[in-house]
Amino acid sequence: MRRDNERWLEVASELTDRIGGLVRDVIPPDAQRHLLNAQRELLTALFLIYEHQAGARRSSTPKKRAGRRPTVAPPKSRVRKIEID
């Protein structure tokens, strides 16, 4: 199994190198910088989303509360009947 993973990593690395070379040949330098910045922003956003979700899961453990919970009135309905003539 480990060999399969290493082989997939090699294939992915080789593919990345070939596509990178193709991108350098076809796409202008300004567009390359723009794409790299967009990629960096996307990866940062994905990382932050993951961290937020992981943090929410860690803090969702039930906490014991001391005393009674205060009673809260049910929320008022925003739906109203409108009379039409």
N, C-alpha and C positions, 0 to 999 in steps of 0.2 A: 504494500500500500504506500509506503514511504517513497519508494522509487517512482511510483505513478505520480505522486505529488511533485517530486523533483522534476520529472519529465514535463509535466504541465507548466511548471514555472519556467523551464528552459524554453518551451514553445512560446509561452506568453512573452518572454523577454525578447526572443528572436523576432516575433511578430511586431512588437513595439519598436524595435530598432528599424525594421524595414519600413513600417508606416511612418516613423519619424523622419527617415531619409526621404521618403516620398513627399511628406508635408514640406520639408525644407526646399525641395525642388519645385513644388507647384505653388505654394502659398507665399505671398509677399511677407517680408519681415514684420511690417506693422500689424498685419493680420495674425501672424504667429504670436506676437506679444499679446494681442487682444485675446486670442484663444487660450493662451497659457494663463492669463489673468482670470478669465472666465472659469477655467478648470479649477484654479486655486480657490476661487470663491465658492464654486459648487462643492468641492471637497470639504471646505471649511463649514459650509452650511450643513452638509450631511453629518459631519462630525459633531456639530453642536446639537443637531436634532437627536442623534444617538445618545449623546451625553445627557440631554434633557430627559429622554425617555428612560434611560438607565437610572438616572437620579430619582425619577418619579417612582420607579419600581422599588428602589431601595427604601424610600421614605414611606411607602404605603403599608408598612407593618402596623398592625393595630396598636394603638397606645392606650394604656389604662388611664381613665379619668377619675379624679377624686370627686365624690359628691354626685348630686343629680345633675342631669342635663337640663338647662332652662327650656321651658316650653316656648315654642315658637308658633305664632299664628300662621295658618296656611296662607299662601299667597293669594291675593285677590285675583279673580279672573279678569282678563283684559277684554274678553269677548262680551259684546253688548248687542242686544237686539235693536235693530233700527227699524222704526215704523215707516212704511212707505204709503203715501196717500194715493 
